[in-house]
Amino acid sequence: MNITITTENRDDYLFVESKGEIFSADELIAQANLVYEEFQKYNPEKILIYEMEMDFPPGLSNYLNLVNHYIDNFSPDVKSVKVAVVLKEKYKDIGDFWETVCTNRGFLYHAFTDFDAAEKWLLE
């Protein structure tokens, strides 16, 4: 896993930028854990995760397992946080699936391919 995460506490939300490449389901979980560590540091109500310089593994089951990991391993507080994730256009189908699974599990997490749309939704 070759990932870097930077965080900026903006006025209205926590901005997290993730760069790199994920090759496996285990690395996907490890990246989620890194983002969760940032959540724990700042305890924000809103997070924008910018992943336009990320590459992800195929396979929708990886993303179902990812959401199950949130439920099994993260504080229940994560369900009260509004999260917008910005992905490359080529990952739109994965993002849409992840968003649906998150919504069905009670999370207010949405995937976007456009930063401005993500920020607008986040700040509504």
N, C-alpha and C positions, 0 to 999 in steps of 0.2 A: 504494500500500500504506500503510495507516494502522495500524501495529502498535506496541504497547509491550510490552516484556518486562522483568519484574522477577524477581530471583533471591534466594532465601534458602537459605543452607546450614544445613539442619536437622541434628539429631543423627544420624539414620539415613539421610538421603537429601538430595539437592539438590531443592528446590522451585522450579520455574520457572512463572511465571504469564504467559500471553500473552493480550493483549486487542487487539481490533480486527477488521478485515475484510480478507479476501483475495479478490481478484477473478479471479486468473488462475493458471495453472500456474507462471509465472515468479515470481509473488509467493509462491506456496507454497514454492518452492525457497528464495527469499530468507528466508522465515521460518524454515525448517529451518536455514539457515546461521546465523541469529542464535542459535538454541538451541544449535547446535554450538559457537559461540564461548563460550557459558556452560559447556558441557562441558569445553572446553579450559582454561578458567580454574580450574575446581574439580577436575577429574578424578575424579568420583564413581563409586561402584560402582552406585548406584541413583539414578534420577531420577523425580520425579513432575511431569508437565507438565499444568498446570491450564489448560484452554482453554474454560471455560464462558462466557466473554465474547468468544468468537471466532466469526466466520462464515467458511465455507469455500466454494470453488467446487464446483459439481457435476462429475460425470464421473469414473468410477472409474479411467480411464486416467491421470488426473493423479496418483493415489496410487501406482500402479504405477511411474510415472516418478519419483516422489518417493523411493521405496525404492531404485530403481536409482541415483538421485543419491547416496544414502548410501554405496552400494557403490563408486561411481566416484570420489567426491570426499572422503570422510571417512576418517580413520584406521581401520585394522582394529580398533582398540581399542573402537570403538563397539559391536561385536558382543558384547563381554564385559560391557556395562552393562545392567542390568535397568531397563526403562523402562515406566512406567504413564502413559497419557494419559487425561485426563478431558475428555469432550466433551458437548455438548448432546445430548439424546435424539434430536433431529431428524437428527443426524449419525451415528447408531448404525450404519447400513448401511455408510457410508463407513469408519467406525472398524473395523468387523468385517472389511471387505475389506483395509484397510491392515494390520491385525493378521495376517491370513492370509498376505499377501505377505511381511511381515516374518519371520514364523515359517518360511515356506518358504525364505527366504534366509539363515536362521541367526541371526536377531536374537531376543532375548528381550524383545519389545515387545508390550504389550497395551493395548487400548482399553477404556475404561469410561465409563459415564454417571453413576456415583456415586462421589463422593470417598472415602467410607469403604471401599467395596469395592476401589478402586484402591490405597489405602494399605495395606489388609490384605494384598492380593496382593503388593505391593511388599516388605513387611516379612517375608514368609514365608521 
